[in-house]
Amino acid sequence: MFKKDNKYSNEIISSTCLLLSIAHSDEKLEKNEIECIKEIIIDFFNVEKIDIDKIIDISLDKFKQSTDLFEFSKHLNSSFTYQDKIDFICCAFEVSISDGKIHYLEDFFIKRIANTLNVKHRDLIKAKKTIQSQLI
């Protein structure tokens, strides 16, 4: 779990935006995906439940205005350890699989995010298998 004191920090908002990009990659932002993102952000950043709706609102606005993933990834690259990045990729797969299967566009976006976070391909595959094995 990544620790951050500011409840609306760049890391929290950027992470939420990246997770939203995965959830929205199939052109549908479903309620179960939003709930999954909320749980991940609360757990990953130790955010209070009372703050999560505001974080989602801020992130949705930033996500809608964004032009690429790198603007969000750069905040995470400067503050996440390599293990934080792998853990985040696992979280990304959790969002993608929250509706029962990984849509090919969600998988594509996760690969792009992993690339922008400089996560090695073998670690990306291991993260995907770890999350998939939890469903069996």
C-alpha positions in Angstrom: 0.0 0.0 0.0 1.3 3.4 -1.0 1.0 6.0 1.8 0.2 9.6 0.9 -0.9 12.3 3.3 -2.8 14.6 1.0 -6.2 13.1 0.2 -6.3 14.8 -3.1 -2.7 14.4 -4.1 -1.5 14.1 -7.7 -0.8 10.4 -7.1 -4.3 9.6 -5.9 -6.0 11.6 -8.6 -3.7 10.3 -11.3 -4.1 6.7 -10.1 -7.9 7.1 -10.1 -7.8 8.6 -13.6 -5.7 5.7 -14.9 -8.2 3.2 -13.4 -11.1 5.1 -14.9 -9.4 4.9 -18.3 -9.3 1.2 -18.0 -13.0 1.0 -16.9 -14.0 3.3 -19.7 -11.9 1.7 -22.5 -14.8 -0.4 -23.7 -16.9 2.8 -23.9 -19.0 1.8 -20.8 -18.3 3.0 -17.3 -20.3 0.5 -15.2 -21.3 0.8 -11.5 -19.3 -2.3 -10.5 -16.2 -0.8 -12.0 -16.6 2.4 -10.2 -17.2 0.5 -6.9 -14.0 -1.5 -7.6 -12.0 1.7 -8.2 -13.3 3.2 -5.0 -12.3 0.1 -3.0 -8.9 0.1 -4.6 -8.2 3.8 -3.9 -9.4 3.5 -0.3 -7.1 0.5 0.3 -4.1 1.5 -1.9 -3.8 5.0 -0.5 -5.5 4.5 2.9 -8.1 7.1 2.0 -11.1 7.7 4.2 -14.4 6.4 2.8 -15.9 9.9 3.3 -13.5 11.4 0.7 -13.8 8.8 -2.0 -16.8 10.3 -3.9 -15.0 13.7 -4.1 -11.9 11.9 -5.4 -13.9 10.1 -8.1 -15.6 13.4 -9.1 -12.3 15.3 -9.4 -10.8 12.4 -11.3 -13.7 12.0 -13.7 -13.4 15.7 -14.6 -9.6 15.4 -15.1 -10.1 12.2 -17.1 -12.6 13.8 -19.4 -10.2 16.7 -20.1 -7.2 14.5 -20.6 -5.5 13.8 -23.9 -3.2 10.9 -23.0 -2.2 8.5 -20.2 1.3 9.9 -19.8 0.1 13.0 -18.0 -1.2 10.7 -15.2 1.7 8.2 -15.3 4.4 10.8 -14.8 3.1 11.6 -11.3 3.2 7.9 -10.4 6.7 7.4 -12.0 8.1 10.1 -9.7 6.7 8.8 -6.5 5.9 5.0 -6.8 8.5 2.4 -6.1 8.8 -0.4 -8.6 6.8 -2.7 -6.3 4.1 0.1 -6.0 3.9 0.1 -9.8 3.4 -3.7 -9.9 0.8 -3.5 -7.2 -1.0 -0.8 -9.2 -1.0 -3.0 -12.3 -2.6 -5.7 -10.2 -5.3 -3.2 -9.2 -5.8 -2.3 -12.9 -6.5 -5.9 -13.7 -8.9 -6.0 -10.8 -10.9 -3.2 -12.4 -10.8 -4.9 -15.8 -12.0 -8.2 -14.4 -14.7 -6.7 -12.1 -17.3 -7.5 -14.7 -16.2 -11.1 -15.0 -13.8 -11.0 -17.9 -11.0 -8.8 -19.3 -12.2 -7.0 -22.4 -9.5 -6.8 -25.0 -9.5 -3.0 -24.9 -9.0 -3.0 -21.1 -6.1 -5.4 -21.6 -4.6 -3.0 -24.2 -4.9 0.0 -21.9 -3.3 -1.9 -19.0 -0.4 -2.8 -21.2 0.0 0.9 -22.2 -0.2 2.0 -18.6 2.4 -0.6 -17.6 4.6 0.6 -20.4 4.3 4.3 -19.3 5.2 3.1 -15.7 8.2 1.2 -17.0 6.9 -2.1 -15.7 8.7 -5.1 -17.2 6.6 -7.3 -19.5 7.2 -10.4 -17.3 5.9 -8.5 -14.3 2.8 -7.4 -16.2 2.1 -11.0 -17.2 2.7 -12.2 -13.6 0.3 -9.5 -12.3 -2.4 -10.6 -14.8 -2.1 -14.3 -13.9 -2.2 -13.5 -10.2 -5.5 -11.6 -10.5 -7.0 -14.2 -12.9 -6.1 -17.0 -10.5 -8.0 -15.3 -7.7 -11.2 -15.7 -9.7 -10.8 -19.5 -10.0 
